[in-house]
């Protein structure tokens, strides 16, 4: 039993229940870390990642099968989960400011500034696909919408997802109508040049990041930005209703599935993801790839919310309780773990360290990801048994509060 909670009183039982629910929120973040790593490690391992052309060095059946599974279950799903949790945590930040009697807006502005600076440093030094800077800028939109009605938030979230999918579908149709032959030779040359830069020296790694930064950020904003904002809004709505401090998540998640049927939402999410993964594996061309991406963007939120519903249901069972105990510490220091993942991958695959880019097969990348994540689960439990916050969380909290919080864990 946790110190400070006496189940013999109804008030303490309620507090304990709310505390358990917030642990489950942390566990969802920990689960999201795994999904993010499974996708991101592909970008570190191969310069061909995300270009729409296959890596000729790893083109065997097993390599294709592994990439297909990663695309099916992980790509475009887990940044949505992080985004949903970011929106929910926005409400927790509002509550924290209210309890402290401090104005919320300056606090959140400082927090978003910290995220922006961390994200830009992350993108330049470690990983171009950084999401923190995007979250920081989208957080300003969420801040401006904090007083809007739930109905408006839900309507805008749906429209953002639908319009983004429609835009990419129209672009895909346009490419098919113009009989575009694609840009495979140019993209292959681009991948080889990038790999050479990533393996030459630490300075060339940074230079390559700076060269690719404008186009990468543009792609992140066009593909991930609108859908991330949509999930921000859904998370804010769920946070306002305190879903994870009670049983509201059960009915709420069901209502967000088509016709209130979670099984149908899961089926639609898997169907869209199946089309996306299969088209990418077959390399049918730019037009078909964009059409598959559009279908995936439209249905991926259903699969993401199915993950949430499945995990929350599992957490109510004894086996789920053990899983919760391992995932929650990693989720409590998710920002530190996210940056640590990039640091380790950069040391393994680029000129910062071992320089293994282009040398590790997709299956090897998945095994490295699983090993790294397992290590982070252990490290997170060890760290939080001694300290109150993860190291980067402590720094961001100091900036948010404009004061230095105690790093040491208080007794009890």
N, C-alpha and C positions, 0 to 999 in steps of 0.2 A: 504494500500500500504506500502511496505517496505521502510524505510528511505534510501536515497541515490540513488534511482532509479527513473528516470524521463522518463516515456513512450513516452513523446513528442519528444525525440530524438532517432534516429535509433540505436545508439551505446548503449544507456541505455536500450533500449528494448531488444537488443541482450544479454546484460549482465543479465538482469532480467530473460530472457528465460533460459540461462545457469544455473543461480542460482536455478531456479525452477526445472530443470532437476536433479541437484545434491540433492535437497530435495527429489526427487523421489527415488534416489539411497539410501538415508538414510531410506526412508520409506520401501524399500525392505529389508533392514537390520532389521528394526523393525518387519516386518512380519516374517522374518527368526527366530527371537527370540522366537516367539510363537511356531513355529514348533519344534524348538530345545527343548523347555521346555516340550511340550506335550510328547516327547519321553523320555527325561531324567528323568522326574518325575517317570516313571515306574521303573527305576533302583533304585531310592531311596525308593520307596514304597514296593518293593518286591525283596528279594534275589534270586528269581527264574528268574528274568528278564534276557533275553539273553542266558540262558543255554539250551534252546531247550526242556525244560520240563515245564509243567504247574504247577502253584501254586495250590496245592490241597485245600487250604482254600478258594480260589475264582475260582471255576470251574463251576459256574452256567451259564445258557444261556446268561444272561445280561453281566456277566464278560467277557465271550468269545466274545460277540458281540462288546463290547467296545475295547478290545484288537485288534480285527480284523479291526475296523475302524481306530485306531491309526496306525496300521501297513500299512493299505491301503493308507492313505493320508499323513502320516508324516514320518514314518521310512525310512531311506536311501535317503530322498528327501531334507531335509532342511540343512544338513551339506554340500550338494552339492551347495545349494544356497549361503550359507556363503562363500564357497570356490570360487565360481564365483565372488562374490563381493570383496573378498580379492584380487583376481587377477586384478580386475578393479581398486581397490584402490592403487595397486602397481604403476599403471601409474600416479595416482594423486600424489603419493609421489615423483615420478620422476619429475613431473612438479613443485612441491613445492621446491625441491632442486635447480632446474634450475632457478626459479624466485629469490631465495635467493642467487644465485651465490655460492652455496656450493656443494662439491662433494657428489654424491648420494650414492655410495657404502658404505662408512663408516656410513652414516646416517642409511641406511637400515640394515646394520649389527648390529648396536646398537639396532635398533627396534626389530629385530628378536631375539637378545639375551634377551631383556626384555620380549618378548612373551614366550620364552623358560622357563625363570625363573618363570614367572607367571603360566605357564602351569604345571610345575612340582610341584609347591606349591599347586596349585588347585587339582592336582591328589592325592597328599599325604594327604592333609588335608580335602578336601571336596568331590571330585567326581573322581572316577577312569577313567571314560570315557572321560576325558579331551581331547579337540581337539587342544588347543593352542600350546602345545609342538610339535605336529605333523605339524601344520601350520608353526611354526618357522623353523623346519628342511626342510620342503618342500619349504619354502621361499628361502632358499639358492639355491635350484635348479632353481627356477624362476629367481633369481638374475643372475645366470650363463647363463640363456637363454634369457636375456633381449634384446639382439641385434639380435636375430634370426628372420627369416621372418615369416609373418603371415601363409603362406602355411605350413611351418614346424611345427609351433605351433598347427595348426589345425590337421595335420596328426598325430602328437604324441599324442594329446588328444584322438583322435579316437582309436588309437592303445592301449593306456593305458586302456581304458574302455573295449575294445573287448578282450584283452588278460587277464585282470583280471576276466571277466565273464567266459572266456574259462577255465581258471585254476580251478575255483570253480566248474564248470560243470564237468570237468574231475574227480575231487576228488569225486563229488557226484556219478558219474557212477562207480567209483572204489569201493565205499562203497556198492553200490547196487550189484555189481558183487561178492563181497566177502561175501554177506549175513550178513553184520554187524547187530547185534541185538541192537546196541546202548549202551549207558552208562547211562540209566535213573536212576538206583539205586544209582550209584556213584554220579551223578549230584544232585540228591535229598539230599543226605547226605552232599554234598558240600554246597548246598544252606542253609540247616539248620545250619551248622557250621558257615557260613558267617553271617547269621541273628543273631545268638547268639553273635558274636563278635561285630556287629554293635550296639547292644543294651546293651552291658555290661558296657562300660565306654568310655570316649573320647580317652583314651590311646589305648584301644582295637580297636577303629575305625581306628586310624592311623596305628596300627600294621597290621590290616587286609588289608588296602590299600597297605602297603608295601609288604605284601605277594602276593597279586594279581597283583601288578604293572607290573612285567615282562610279564606275560601271557596276560594281558589286552593290554599293549602297542603293543605286537606282533600281537594280533588280529586286533587292530586298524590299524596298518601298512599294514596288509595283505588284509583287507576288505576295509577300508576307504581311506588309503593312496594313492594308485594309482588313484582312482577315484577323490579324492580331488585335486591331482596334475593336472589331466586332466581338471578339472573345473578352476583351477588356470590359465592354459594356455588359455582356452577360455575367461576368464575374462580379461587377459592381452591383448588378441587380440581385444576384444571389447573396452577396455580402449584406446588402441592405435588408434582406429578409432573414439573415442569420441562419442560412441553410445548414452550415456545418457545426452549429452550436446546439442543434436539436435534430429532429427527424425531417426537416423541410426538404432536404436534398432528395428524398425518395420521390415525393410527389412532384417537386420542381423539375427534376431531370426527366421524369416520365412525360410531363406536359410539354417539354421541348423536343420530344421525339415525334415523328410523323404519326398523327392520329392517336397520340398517347400510347404508342406501342414500342417499347424499348427494343424488342426483337426486330421490328421492322427498321428502326433506326440503325441497329447494328448491321442488318443485311444491306441496307443502302450504303452505309459507310464502307463495308467490305467490297461491295460491287464497284463503287467508284474507285477505290484503291486498287482493286484487281485490274481494272481497265488501265489505270495509270501505270502500274508496275509492268504490265504485259506489253504495252506499247513502248515503254522505255526499253524493255529487254529486247524487243524485236527491231528497234531502231527504224521505224516505218517512215520517218521523215519529220521535218519541222512542223508541218501543218497538223499531222496526226498527233504529234507530241503535245502541241498546245491544246488541241481538243481534249486529249486525255487529262491534261493538267486542269483544264476548266472543269471537267466532271469531278475530278478529285477535290478541287477547291470547294465545290458545291456540296460534296458529301462528307468531306473529312471531319467537319464539326460533329456529325452524328457518331462517327467512330470514336472521336476523342471523348465525347460525353458518355459513350458506352464504356470506355475504359474507366471513367470516373465512377459510373454506376456500379460496374463490376467490382472494382476495388473497394468502394465503400461498403458494398454488401459483404465482401470477403472479410473486411475488418471486424465485422460483428461476430465472427466465428473464432474458435480457439486458434486455429492455424493462422488466421488472419491477424490475430493479436501478436503472434510471434513475428510475422512479416512487418507489422506496424512498428514493433520495437526496433527493427533494423533500419527501416526506411526513414522513420521520423527524424533521427539525428542528422542524417544526410540532408534532408529537406530543410531543417532549421538553419543550416549553413549552406544553402543551395548556391548562393552567389560565390562563395569561396570555392566550392566544389566545381562549379562551372568553369571558373577561371583556372583552377588547378588542372582540370581535364585538358584544356587548351595548352597549358604549359607543358604537361607531360607529353602530349602528342607532338608538340613542336620539338621537344628534345629528342623524341624517337625518330621523327620523320624528316626533319629539316637540318640545315647546316648549323643550327644551334647545338646539335648533339650528334646523334648516330647517323643521320642522313639516310634514312631507309625509305624515303619516298620513291615509289615505283618498284620497290623490291618485295613488298608484302602483299600476298594475295588477299582477296576480299574475306575469305574465311579466317585468315590470320588476323586481319583487322578486327573482325568480330570477337575473336578470342582475346585479343589485347584489350578491347573495350570492356569485355566481361571481367577480365582480371583487374583492370584499373577500377571499375565500379565497385567490385568486391572489396578492394583495398580501401576505397573511400568510405564504404559503410563502416569498416572497422576503425578507420582513422577518425571519423566523425563521432562515433561513440566514445572513443578515448578522449578526444578533444573536449567535448561538451560535458564529460564527467569532471573536468577540471576548470573550464572557462565558461563564462556566461554566453559568449557569442563566438561565431566564427571570426577569423581575423578581418576579412573584408567587410563582414556585417558590422563589426565593431567600428571600423573606420567610417562606414556609411552612416551608422547611427550617430556617431559624433558630429558629422556634418549636418545631419537632419536636426539634431537637438541643439546644435551650436554649443556643445559642451562635451567634456570627456567622460563617458560612462565608465563604470568600473568593469574591468575585463574579467576579474576573478569571480568565480561562482560563489554566490552567497550560501551559507549553510541552510539546508532545508528549503 
